């Protein structure tokens, strides 16, 4: 890539016309710009002169972008390694404050979870560490058999005259885990989630209890309605056969229910709302329910698909997600007001996602053991 090509590439990035391949080129150019020993001066020319040229060419575009509403920003996507930027500028367009090189700040990287570390607690109190448990039958409770497939999924099969309850817990630092309940309902659980459920459903009803983030694909049975109760706020979700996600962590944030197909009714002590496909309900701490149409379904299901996907998220939302998945501590030395959009696979070290966020030059990070500090 030569100097004029780099300038044209930056213009495409800002205007939102860059292709996936050009976005990846930009990532490589940015990394070379940060790493002094990777800069090819014979091809690209003097680094400071190029920075100044790009700044002068793009300032008129950036001034227009700054005055645009959030919903007016273009959305770009590129497989696996693209960061989408919502904010005031790029690395080339702002003079960086004195900051340690990224290689120094990121030298203590945190890898992606190697397993799900899930703990299954049976009705008799016995606990099974699923990471170390072999495939095949894990337990037999009455006439219900609990097994682990070669793919790591937990499957319940059989019936019982009396139901007993099991609990499946994924601690922070876990990969997602899938479980098939005795009625055929499938649940995908994310790190930090807890699911309590009967080994077999009785008395014409199906009810499970959840906290954290989970995706439900409910087996249809009009004679036996399915209910999900959130243990964080006692809100309930009533369904017959449908696909939806629940997000209800104990961190003070609102509970969210996103419907992909079918129909569900969200109930609290003070409100009740019916959802249609594509809608999302937010339940606040007072039990009020707000329903929004046009929910970002990809964002709601990203964890199940092995992705981090943030679409206009603030830095605290992003760091809370990383805290649960990587089992890290987060500290803040800066108040970052900007919103970010990023998409990247979950099987990467935490530094790769942080690097994408740093490309906006709106936020920086420092990794010390399992502690990540947000800095400007």
URWOGI-V636030 format. One record per residue. N is the residue number from 0. RES is the residue in one letter. OMEGA is omega in whole degrees, 0 to 359 (none if undefined). Layout:
N RES OMEGA
N RES OMEGA
//
This chain:
0 X 179
1 X 187
2 X 183
3 X 178
4 X 178
5 X 180
6 X 179
7 X 179
8 X 179
9 X 178
10 X 178
11 X 179
12 X 184
13 X 182
14 X 179
15 X 181
16 X 182
17 X 175
18 X 177
19 X 181
20 X 180
21 X 176
22 X 178
23 X 174
24 X 179
25 X 177
26 X 181
27 X 179
28 X 179
29 X 180
30 X 178
31 X 179
32 X 179
33 X 185
34 X 186
35 X 183
36 X 179
37 X 184
38 X 180
39 X 186
40 X 179
41 X 181
42 X 187
43 X 181
44 X 181
45 X 185
46 X 182
47 X 178
48 X 178
49 X 178
50 X 182
51 X 179
52 X 179
53 X 180
54 X 182
55 X 182
56 X 189
57 X 182
58 X 178
59 X 179
60 X 182
61 X 179
62 X 176
63 X 180
64 X 182
65 X 181
66 X 180
67 X 174
68 X 181
69 X 183
70 X 180
71 X 181
72 X 176
73 X 176
74 X 179
75 X 177
76 X 173
77 X 189
78 X 163
79 X 192
80 X 188
81 X 168
82 X 174
83 X 192
84 X 170
85 X 182
86 X 191
87 X 186
88 X 182
89 X 181
90 X 183
91 X 191
92 X 179
93 X 176
94 X 183
95 X 173
96 X 179
97 X 186
98 X 176
99 X 177
100 X 181
101 X 180
102 X 178
103 X 183
104 X 184
105 X 187
106 X 177
107 X 185
108 X 178
109 X 182
110 X 174
111 X 179
112 X 180
113 X 181
114 X 180
115 X 175
116 X 185
117 X 177
118 X 177
119 X 178
120 X 182
121 X 182
122 X 181
123 X 179
124 X 179
125 X 179
126 X 180
127 X 175
128 X 190
129 X 178
130 X 184
131 X 180
132 X 179
133 X 176
134 X 181
135 X 184
136 X 177
137 X 182
138 X 173
139 X 181
140 X 188
141 X 177
142 X 180
143 X 180
144 X 177
145 X 182
146 X 178
147 X 182
148 X 178
149 X 178
150 X 177
151 X 179
152 X 177
153 X 185
154 X 174
155 X 180
156 X 179
157 X 179
158 X 179
159 X 179
160 X 177
161 X 183
162 X 172
163 X 187
164 X 172
165 X 177
166 X 177
167 X 185
168 X 174
169 X 180
170 X 173
171 X 182
172 X 183
173 X 167
174 X 175
175 X 182
176 X 179
177 X 178
178 X 174
179 X 181
180 X 188
181 X 179
182 X 182
183 X 176
184 X 179
185 X 180
186 X 173
187 X 184
188 X 179
189 X 178
190 X 180
191 X 182
192 X 176
193 X 180
194 X 175
195 X 190
196 X 177
197 X 177
198 X 174
199 X 183
200 X 185
201 X 167
202 X 173
203 X 179
204 X 175
205 X 181
206 X 176
207 X 183
208 X 187
209 X 164
210 X 184
211 X 183
212 X 181
213 X 176
214 X 181
215 X 171
216 X 193
217 X 175
218 X 185
219 X 177
220 X 185
221 X 180
222 X 183
223 X 181
224 X 182
225 X 179
226 X 173
227 X 177
228 X 177
229 X 179
230 X 178
231 X 182
232 X 178
233 X 172
234 X 181
235 X 177
236 X 181
237 X 183
238 X 170
239 X 176
240 X 190
241 X 178
242 X 182
243 X 176
244 X 176
245 X 176
246 X 185
247 X 180
248 X 181
249 X 181
250 X 178
251 X 180
252 X 182
253 X 171
254 X 178
255 X 174
256 X 181
257 X 184
258 X 178
259 X 179
260 X 180
261 X 180
262 X 175
263 X 175
264 X 179
265 X 184
266 X 171
267 X 178
268 X 185
269 X 184
270 X 177
271 X 182
272 X 176
273 X 180
274 X 172
275 X 180
276 X 181
277 X 180
278 X 179
279 X 178
280 X 174
281 X 182
282 X 181
283 X 186
284 X 178
285 X 178
286 X 177
287 X 182
288 X 176
289 X 182
290 X 178
291 X 177
292 X 177
293 X 180
294 X 177
295 X 185
296 X 179
297 X 178
298 X 183
299 X 185
300 X 186
301 X 183
302 X 179
303 X 181
304 X 177
305 X 183
306 X 158
307 X 179
308 X 179
309 X 184
310 X 183
311 X 182
312 X 175
313 X 188
314 X 180
315 X 176
316 X 180
317 X 184
318 X 175
319 X 178
320 X 180
321 X 180
322 X 180
323 X 187
324 X 183
325 X 183
326 X 180
327 X 170
328 X 182
329 X 176
330 X 183
331 X 172
332 X 180
333 X 177
334 X 185
335 X 184
336 X 187
337 X 176
338 X 186
339 X 171
340 X 182
341 X 179
342 X 183
343 X 177
344 X 181
345 X 185
346 X 181
347 X 174
348 X 183
349 X 182
350 X 183
351 X 176
352 X 178
353 X 178
354 X 179
355 X 178
356 X 180
357 X 181
358 X 176
359 X 187
360 X 177
361 X 182
362 X 176
363 X 187
364 X 174
365 X 181
366 X 179
367 X 185
368 X 177
369 X 178
370 X 176
371 X 180
372 X 177
373 X 180
374 X 178
375 X none
//
